Amino acid sequence: MLRALLSGLGWRKGIWGCAFSSWQPHQPPAGLSATEVVSHWTVVFEEKGIPEARESSEYIVAHVLGAKTFQSLRPALRTQPLTPWQLQCIQELSSYRLQRMPVQYILGEWDFQGLNLKMAPPVFIPRPETEELVEWVLEEVTQGPRVVGAEGGPLILEVGCGSGAISLSLLSRLPQRVGGGPWSPSLVSEHPASHVPLFLGQSRVTAVDKGEAAICLTHENAQRLRLQDRIQIVPFDVTLVESWAHLLPWGPVDLVVSNPPYVFHRDMENLAPEILRYEDPVALDGGEEGMDIITHILALAPQLLKDSGIFLEVDPRHPELVGSWLQSQPDLPLSLVAVRRDFCGRPRFLHIRRSGPQRGSPVDAWPGRQPARVPG
């Protein structure tokens, strides 16, 4: 039903196509400038209780004018009258914001860690907090020599890839090959069982998700960023344990990273309409205590990991719950070694590692810079 809704508006390659239609409610008068149209729709959104009304209006107007942000528009574009076609496009997109569609879906794209990713419902929209998870993994890779293998880059497994934001961000910032320089056919080998090309000296990712839409979107984003040769994208349900061996055509992984479904089931009904109406609930609902997928990942990780560990984004209530769960699993060789807070000061990220000779309290690490908030 939602796909029909989108195709009726003219979705083409992640950009909304607009067609003229008869007058609609809230339509601004002709001859307004971009600044005036932003003000017009800000008032409409505020009257209708749309969150982040001005930001939503600015993103929509900027998108129609070919810019990412309103602030990046040339002054002349902000003040000159908009064409009837531009006004109609803004009208169409704003009508979907009035239905509480997230801005990311309306625009069909969003930036994450400096990468422009295609966005499409119902695939989970990456949040600003998750950029901090990526930064923490990068710190571990660059500062911890155990993570970087002899071939020059880590092998990473992402569970629940969604749009591919985490995997592709890591690949874009981790080594492409030993010593840098252009790609060479001499760096390629072939895995006999899976026929997956191995690029020696490169960081590589296996990304899994149970959702077909997520798998397709990760494929598309990998191709548009030209990272498809370094990522294996596998449709897979993490709760099905019998087939995990086929996730390892590139060998045991150095890191597992995941932003799993972690919302407590009782909290699902309190989520914003932007989330409840458009995002896949399977990517959000973590069960009674938000731990269903987390415990599956932890139980299976020792079979997949070489030595380093697991990086998770979780609910602020989860550090204590995860620590208690690990203590209740004496045969599971894992320890919670660090907790990092998000830019709002909430314990949000966990680093879990194979148990060493000493078990101590997890380190409470505070983050660095604060990412900007985004609407939707």
Phi, psi and omega in degrees: 000317180293323179297321178295322178299316182289318182293332177294332179275343175102050180286122180222112176053040176081004179238133181287131172261136186246142178235149179293143175216176181291170183303141179234159178302148177073007182291127181286160178291158179292156174088003180281152174276171178300318179299318180291324179292321175302314180297319180301308184287334174299315179297316180299313181298318180297319180297329182266005176074026179282127180296149176049057188300311182293317180300317178300314180297316181296318180297318181294312180297315180299319181298315179296328180271006173086019180239160178279322180230154179295325182293336181276355178290143174296143182309323182296324179291333180286335189252342181280150181299141177279152179283161176303322179296317179296317178297321180294318177299315179298319177302312182297313182294321180293329179296328177284329174294326177295337175271011176071022171292135179299146179304323182299320177288322180298314181285334181080009181198159178198148179271139176218121181054036178080001178258138176269113184249142172288141177237140178205137176293150003262020185294136183306134179273124179295137182265160178302325181301326184293338174299328178290327175298316178300316180298322181293318177298318179297321177300315181296319182293316185280331183263341181253103184298340179294335184283327183272115184283177183296338181278357172106351181203153182284157170258124189238139171248123172254128178258118182083069190282338179058241179278354184090010187303311183293307183302312185288328175295317178296314180298323183292341184244358178256165187303141173273327177194164180298128175079001180071197179089175185288160177292145179227140178302337180291347180272359187260133169233173184234129176282124189295330185275318188258344185060031175267126181292137177252124180257097185300136180089000181253149167289140183223155183227139162253121182245128181238150174200148179275344184271130179297319180297321179293316179300314180296319182290321176297317175304312183295318179292324177298319181290319181291337177262002179059040178246010187295337181280353182245007182226133173255121185249119190236123172290120187200140175263115186297340181279353178264102191278342191287345186246016185295335182299330183283359176276358189244045177292342178261007178096172177305146186267155176275327184221146166244130179229141182201141164248080190282169170299120183224009178288132174298137186304321181293342180270351185300319184291346180267359180290157182296152177304327178303326181275310186296324185277335192236329183269150182295118180297335179295332179278358185240315189284113181262012180091191189307313179245019179069016189251359190303307183283326179303314182291327176297316179298315183292323182292329184264342186303319181301335178286341188251334189276144168282293187210331196284282181164191186239134176243123184232144164262135188218175172287149180302340177278351189279330180308315179292318181294318180294316178302317179294320180295318178296321178295332180277359181242075187297337181271359181264114187279060181228147176224142172281113187254341181202146174235131178242141180269152178277183186290353173261006178084011181265137177296110194235336188232141182239143170242118181242132187229158173306138183296132176261192180292338180236137178246119180240183177286144180295144178285136177262100185260133179266147184280175176269240187292159180258120178292158179288149175284152178232150180283164175090000000 
